[in-house]
Amino acid sequence: MDISVEPNGADLQHFIDRLAAVGGGTLLLQAGRHISGPIRLCSGVTLSIEIGATLEFVPDYELYARNSVSVIAEGSNRAYIVAQDAHDVAISGKGKIVASGGAFNTGFDGTVGTYTPSERRPRVIVFEDCSNVRLEGFVIEDSPMWTVHLVRCNAVMINGMKVFNNRQLPNTDGIVIDSCVDVAVSEVVISTADDGICLKTSRSEHGIGHCQNIDVSDCVVESNSCALKIGTESFGDIRDVRFMRSKVRRSNRALGIFSRDGGAIENVVFSDIEIDCHETADGFWGSGEPLTITQLDRRPEVPAGLVSNVRVENVTGRCHGPINLFAERSGGIAGTTLCNVQLTMQEGPLGTAKQYDLRPTNVDLSPPKDAEGRGNAWLRGADGRIIGLVDYPGGMPAVFAHNTADLILDNVEVQRPDPLPPGWNRIALCIED
């Protein structure tokens, strides 16, 4: 059954419920402007946003109270579009969702280069405990917070979707794959301030899940945080992940793995990726690194999980920062192989790449009341410096590895300026125990 809706202010949820009552079908939004409040998708229902159609959500956080979800993120517990315990559910079409992110900030903070987010912001799409999910073809613009958040889902296909967010509004991640199994993401284009495509295992009232068998391929990502990322939430195990044949453009960090919360991260491949990494202001985590892997305890009672068997191959491009592998404990990062990596390292305009970044740290869990900044973003210590930023010993190298085990470098070439700029280490490869 199909229902076609003209842009006349119709109650979209009414039509979705009608489709669900007969076992499913497709709700087609015709060309024009559709203004909506909360939407809950049901099993067997496809929301098709046709070419020329715009689905615009009213920017009032309280309006979406009935769209609450189990995973609270950055203080957000609700979303514009929610599906829970649904199967065979989809959003498709060549139209776009306008998410009104500009209504959810309190102004620009020039000291760190970001807008200050409002205390409460809705996510755009959250699917929880769903199977046979399809997101295909449509565009999302101006998300207030995480754009697409998949939680405990399996058999997910995301293809040809585009996300264009404000490049200076934090926490506007493109796609967050959280405790999901069997996910394929392909031909996606993302431009955002925060992480582009991010895998994690958060915890909620439902406990802790795991993330496994995730394929990301043929994507183009621009990010002021980390374009292709695993972590930082890593309560459950994350394994068997492949990022392939993708381009990272005009980004901060390109490839990243961040273990903080006890789950193991293993069997990860980054393959055939072009990167373009630039320094960012201190308000963003990292600064121009092509690859960052960190293992750091966020909670003393939950040691960060081991990061093992990571392979990075056929990676080319340019960067302002070095390859950075940092484990808090000896052997916390083990079995990393870098093969056929060809990079050109250039001096950045800000100088922020001369420090490595260990955020988020345990200080973010309980920020001092008088601390300047925002928890889980940036905090200044008594010395006036951002907590978690550390100077490279002896200056910035090309490759920095601390407490790693069984590191293999095979045909890794990093071209650096000659003569070296001030603050650069004359030793290109810096390995510490």
HULINFEN-V154400 format. One record per backbone hydrogen bond with DSSP energy under -1.0 kcal/mol. CO is the residue of the C=O (numbers start at 0). NH is the residue of the N-H. If there is no record, write none. Layout:
co: [CO:CO]
nh: [NH:NH]
//
This chain:
co: [0:2:4:5:9:10:11:12:13:14:15:16:18:19:24:25:26:27:28:31:33:35:38:41:43:44:45:46:47:48:49:51:52:53:54:55:57:59:60:61:63:66:72:75:76:77:79:80:81:82:85:86:88:89:90:91:94:95:96:97:99:100:103:106:108:108:108:111:113:115:122:123:124:125:126:127:129:130:131:132:133:134:137:138:139:140:141:145:146:147:148:149:150:152:153:154:155:156:157:158:160:161:162:163:165:167:172:173:174:175:176:177:179:180:181:182:183:184:185:187:188:189:190:191:194:195:196:197:198:199:200:203:206:210:211:212:213:214:215:216:218:219:220:221:222:224:225:226:227:228:229:232:233:236:237:238:239:240:241:242:243:245:246:250:252:253:254:255:256:258:259:263:264:265:266:267:268:269:270:272:273:274:275:280:287:288:289:290:291:292:293:294:298:305:306:307:308:309:310:311:312:313:314:315:316:317:318:322:323:324:325:328:331:332:333:335:336:337:338:339:340:341:342:343:350:351:353:355:360:367:371:373:373:377:378:380:384:385:387:389:391:395:397:398:399:400:401:404:407:409:410:412:414:420:422:427:427:429:431]
nh: [25:27:29:7:11:14:15:16:17:18:19:20:23:22:45:2:47:4:49:53:55:57:81:44:24:89:26:91:28:94:52:31:95:33:97:35:59:62:63:64:66:78:75:72:68:122:38:125:40:127:130:43:133:46:135:48:138:54:140:56:102:103:117:115:111:112:113:282:108:105:79:80:148:82:150:84:153:87:88:156:90:158:161:96:163:98:100:123:124:175:126:177:128:180:131:132:183:134:185:136:188:139:190:141:168:114:146:147:197:149:199:151:211:154:155:214:157:216:159:219:162:221:164:223:173:174:228:176:230:178:234:206:203:238:181:182:241:184:243:186:246:189:248:191:251:252:195:196:255:198:257:200:262:210:265:212:213:268:215:270:217:273:220:277:226:227:291:229:293:295:297:237:307:239:240:310:242:312:244:315:247:317:250:283:320:253:254:323:256:325:258:327:301:264:333:266:267:336:269:338:271:272:341:274:343:276:345:399:292:401:294:331:306:404:308:407:311:409:313:314:412:316:414:318:353:354:391:389:363:370:379:376:377:373:386:383:380:388:357:355:394:424:322:429:324:431:326:334:337:339:340:342:344:423:395:397:398:400:402]
//
